[in-house]
Amino acid sequence: MANTPTRTVKGKLAHTDVNKAPVVQGRRAFFTYRDLGVAEASGGVMKAQVHQTKKGLGEPTGWHYHTCDGQFVYILKGWVDLEFEGGEKLHLEEGHSCYIPGGLIHNETAMSMDYEVLEVHLPADRMGTVPVEAPTV
């Protein structure tokens, strides 16, 4: 065992399920946010939540960016339409994923009534939303 590399465990093991994950306050009034306990377990390195729509989008969120290092979304149910600065448009549905770098301007324009998404962002304590004017294409 003399050649066994040293290892350091960073953070602690976290586990939850849909019945145990607490509902917490989130950025958008039309979502229910379930916290998966990753922020505490990772020492603030990242946060993971499941967002479920309460009533669909209703109207576009408006152009904005987030003050995080990065945001990863994985669609669990339903679909969402997104627009990005530079003119790219995405239609994401169940089983699709997307990484959005922090600071990238985007707009959610439509979503299904049953939309549910896993969102992971880095770091855990920085996910502000900054509204901006529509970018010129």
C-alpha positions, 0 to 999 in steps of 0.5 A, spaced: 500 500 500 505 504 499 504 507 492 496 508 494 495 516 493 493 520 498 486 522 497 481 528 500 474 527 501 471 534 499 464 535 502 460 530 505 455 525 502 448 527 501 441 524 499 434 525 498 428 524 495 422 527 492 418 526 499 424 529 503 427 535 499 424 541 502 420 546 498 424 553 498 424 560 496 426 561 489 427 566 483 421 565 480 414 566 483 411 561 477 416 555 480 416 550 486 423 549 488 425 543 491 432 543 494 436 537 494 441 538 499 447 539 495 449 546 497 451 544 504 454 537 502 459 541 497 461 546 502 457 551 497 461 549 491 454 548 487 447 547 488 442 543 485 434 543 485 428 541 482 424 546 479 416 545 477 412 550 474 405 551 478 402 554 472 406 554 466 410 561 464 404 565 462 409 570 458 417 570 457 421 572 463 424 577 459 432 578 457 437 577 463 443 573 465 445 570 471 451 572 476 453 565 477 459 561 474 455 556 470 448 553 470 446 546 468 439 544 466 436 537 465 429 537 463 425 531 467 418 533 464 415 537 459 419 542 455 421 550 454 423 554 449 429 559 450 433 564 446 440 566 447 444 573 445 447 571 438 440 569 435 440 561 437 434 558 439 433 552 443 427 547 444 429 543 450 424 537 452 424 531 456 431 528 456 435 534 454 440 538 457 443 545 456 449 548 460 449 556 460 455 560 462 454 565 467 453 572 464 450 569 457 444 573 456 438 569 455 430 569 455 425 563 456 419 564 451 415 559 453 414 552 457 409 547 458 404 546 464 408 540 466 415 543 466 420 540 471 427 541 471 433 539 475 438 545 475 445 545 478 449 552 478 456 554 481 457 556 486 451 555 491 450 562 493 451 566 487 445 565 482 442 572 481 438 574 475 440 581 472 434 584 467 437 587 461 435 590 454 434 585 448 440 584 445 441 586 438 442 580 433 
